[in-house]
Amino acid sequence: MALDLRPLTLGELLDRAFTMYRRHFRLFVGLMALPSLFTLVFALTSELMQALARNKAESFAGATPEAIIGIFLGGSIAFIAIFIAYLVTYMVTLGATTVAVSEIYAGREATIRSAYARVRGQIGRLMLLFLLIALRLMGIFVGVGFVMAIGGAALATAVGGAAGAVMSGIGLVVGVFGLMLGSFVFALRYSVSVPALMLENVTARNAIRRSVSLTKGSLGRAAVLAIFATILAYAALFLLQGPFTIGVVLAGPETNAALAFSLMGAVAGTIGSAITGPIMIVALAVFYYDVRIRKEGLDLQLMVASLDHQQITPAPAV
């Protein structure tokens, strides 16, 4: 059964996103399982490498510089490869989860296979979209950070002495907080770029433009959805991984029991991220439909298209 298309209040947005996620729990968690596998591999490899470095500290101390460099390069290449694989699979999962939400909205059956099938041919555009957004956000950090550093140095020089150092430090703390808040707000402008790319079949640049246009005046609603999903994610992480972290502290960082607790914690944390990870994606896909209904009358467009289709479709033979 297709979902009703109408403007939703903020409470209804949250309720619809969570209800959709709950009713199709296995679908969304199954979609998130693919990038979660790479997260698990990364976490387990990191824990094992740290344990190896602690236990073989004396052996590493006696190794030649060439051997140490070789180990470092090999480990770095492995981590980079895992990270790139995770990034690609995560962007593919973003697209597949968005497709699944659109199928549910249309009243059609959504499966893991069909959702991923719709992403074929879109991987390049999804990665380009990620790259363009990352470059924009990185440019803000670098540019504003440079201005803050110059301003702090100028303030410290102008005031001089301990007072100048204190004022410069306070200004730096306030500036970093403002930068983080500003970057978060700026990133919200891109919050529906993946739905725009996947569901409107536009280029990565046009998807960004569409997202900026659609979210204008609705950033507060997007922020609430993002904060809600983030709180759930960290709550799940605390409940699932927290006990194992406490176990590491109690056992001692260099014991075999601590390593076992760390590995179990990595598995528990991965399960938590697989369970809670889809919530934000689902919420932003629902938000995409809502802003299009509010700004473009998407509900009326689909209603007219449905009526036209019914008129064109010939009546069944008697």
N, C-alpha and C positions, 0 to 999 in steps of 0.2 A: 504494500500500500504506500503510495507516494505521500510524503510529508506535506502539510499545508504550508504554502508560501505566503507569508505575511510579515510585516515589520514586527520585530520582537523587542520587548523591553530587555534591559540588561539582565534581570533575573531570569527571564525566559531564555535568553541566549545561553546562560550558564546551565540552566536546566536541560535545554535541548541537547547541548554538547555532551553533558555527562550522561543523559539518558541514552543517547545514541551510542556512546562508548560502552555503556553497561550492557545494552541489548545485543551489541555485536562485539562483545569482549574478545572472543577467540579470534575473530577476523582481525581486529586491530593489533592485538598482541602478536598474532602470527605474522603480520606484516612487519612489526618492529623486531621480530626475532633475528632477521638477517643482519642488520647493523649491530645488534646486541652481541652476536657471536664474535664480531671483530673487537668489540669493547672487552669482552671476556678474555679473548686471546691477548690483547694488549695488557690488561690488568694482571693476568696470571704470569705473563712473561716478565713484566716489570717486577713483580714480587719475587720471582725465582732468581732474576738477575741480581737484585739487591741482596738476597740471601747468599748467593754464590760469591758476590763481592765481599761480604762480611766473613764468610767461612774460609775463603781462599785469599785473605788479605796478605798473608806472608808470601804466598806463591806469586801474587801480582807484584809485590815489592821487589822480588828478585827477577822479574821478567825484564827482557830487553825493551828499550823504547819502541823498536819496530813492532814487537809483539803487542805491546799495549796499544799502539796506534791502530794495529790491525783489528784488535778486539773492539776498540772504540768505533772504528769505521763500520765494522760488520754489524755491531749492535745498532748504530745510528741508521744504517741502510734498512735493517729489519724493521725498526720502529717507524721509519718514514713510509715504508711499503705498507705496513699495517694501517697507519693513519690514512694514507691515500685511499686504501681499499675501504676503510670505514667511511670516509667522506663520500665516496662515490655511492656506496650502498645506502648511506643515510639520505642523500639527496634523492635517490631512486625511491626509497621508502616514503619520503615526503610526497613525491608525485603519486605513488600508488595509493597511499592513504587518502589523499585528496580525491582521487578517482573513485575510491570506495565510498566516500561520503557523498559524492555526486550521484552514484548509482542508488544509494539508499534514499536520497532526496527524490529521485525519479521513480521510486517504487520497484526498482529492479533488483534482482539478486546479485549481491557482491561477494566475490570469492577472492582468495589470495592470488590464485592463478590469473583470473581475469583482470584484477587490478594491476598486477605487474606486467601483464601483456600489453596494457594500454600505455605503459611507459616506454616500451620499445620505440626507438627512434627519437626519444625526447631526452636521452641521457646527456648528450652534448649541450643542449640548451639549458638543462638544469644545472650542469656544472658551470656554464658560462654565467648563469644567473647568480650562482653562489660567488663566483669570482668578482663580478661587478659590484655586488653588495659588499663583499669583504673589502675591496679596494676603497669604496666610499667611506666605510666606517674606519678603516685604517688611516685614510687621509685626514679624517677629523681628529683622530687621536694624535697623529704626528703633528699636524698643523697647530692644533690648540695646545698640545704639550710643549711645542717649541716656543709659542708665544708666552705660555706660563713661565717657562724657564727664564726667558729673557726678562719678563716683567719682575719675577722674583729676584733675579740678580740686580736689576736696576733699583728695586725698592731697598734691598739690603745695602747697596752702595750709597743711595741717597740719604737714608736714615743713619746708617753707620752704627757700629758698636753692637752690643747685645740686643738692644731694642730693634735694630734692623734685622738681625738674624731671627728674632722671635716673630716679628711681623711677616717676614718672608716665609717662615715655616707655617704660620697660620694661613697665610694666603695660599700656600701650596696645598694644604689640606682641604681648604674650601674649594680651591680650583679643581682638585682631583675629584671631589664629590660632585661638583657641578659638571665636570666632564663626563663622569659616569652616568649621571642623570640625563644630561643632554644627549649622550650617545644612545641611551635606552629609548628616549622619546624619538630620536631620529630613526632608529631601527624600526620602530613601530610603523613608520610610513611604508615600509617594505613588507609588512606582515601578511598581505594577501597576494604577494607577487607569484608564489608558487601556484595557488589556485587560478590566477589569471593566466599564467603560462600553460597550465595543463588543460583548463576547461575552455579557454578562448582561442587556443592554438595561435598565440602571438609569439614574437621573438622575445628574447631575454630583456632587451632594452625596453621594449614596449610593455612587457609585463611589469617592469619597475615603474614606468610612467603610469600604467593603469592602477597599480597599488597606491601610489602617491595620490592620485586623483580620487580613488574610492575612499581612502581612509581620511581624507581631509574633513575635519570637523568631527571625526569619530575616534580620535586617538585615545581618548579616555576610556572608551569601551574596550578597545584593543588592549590597553594597559591592564585593565581589570582581568581580562581573560588570561593574559600572559602571567600575571602575578598569581592568579588562582591556580593555574597549571604548575607553576614553579613551586608553590607551597606544597601542593600534593606530591610533587616529585621528591622534594627534600624530606617531607614527612615519611614517605616510603623508604627513602635511603636511610633515615635515622632509625626507623623501626627494624629494618632488615639487616643493615650493615653495622649499626651501632653496637649491638651486643658483642660482635666479633672484634670490634675495635677495642672495647673494654677488655676483652680476653687477651688481646695483644699486650695491653698495658700491664695487666696483672701477671701475665706469664713472663714478661721481660722481652725486650726487643730482639735479643740474639738467641733465643731458645727455639727448639724445634716446635714446641707447642705454639709459640707466637707465629711461626711460619704457617702452621696449619690453620690457625685462626685467621691469618691474613688471606690465605687462599680461599677459605670458606666465605670470608667477608667479601672478597671479589666476586665470587659466584652469586652471593645473596644480593650484592649491589647491582649486578647485571640483571638479575631477575626483576629487581625493583625498577630499574630504568626501562626494561621491556614492558612492564605493566603500566607505568605512568607516562612513558614517553609519548604514546599516541594522543594523550588527552589534549595537549596544546595544539597539535596538528588538526585534530578533529574540531576543536573550538575555533581555530582560525578559519577553517573551511566553512563552518556554519556562519561565522562572522562575515565572510566573503559574500555568501548568499544574502545575508541581511542588508549589507550596505548596497548591494546591487538592487535589491527590492526597494530600498528607501530612495536611492538616487536615480535609478533608471527604470523603475517599474518592471523589474524582471518577472514578477508574478503575473502581471497583465500580459506581458509579451508571451510567456509560456502558455497562458490561457488562450490567447488568440491563435497561437500556433497549433494548439491542440484542437481548437474548433475548426480551423482550416483543414487540418488533417482528417477530421471526421467527415467534413463535407466532400473532400476529394475521394476518400475511400469508398468504393462502390458498395452498395447494399448487398448482403449475402443472398444467394439464390434461394428461392422458396421451393 
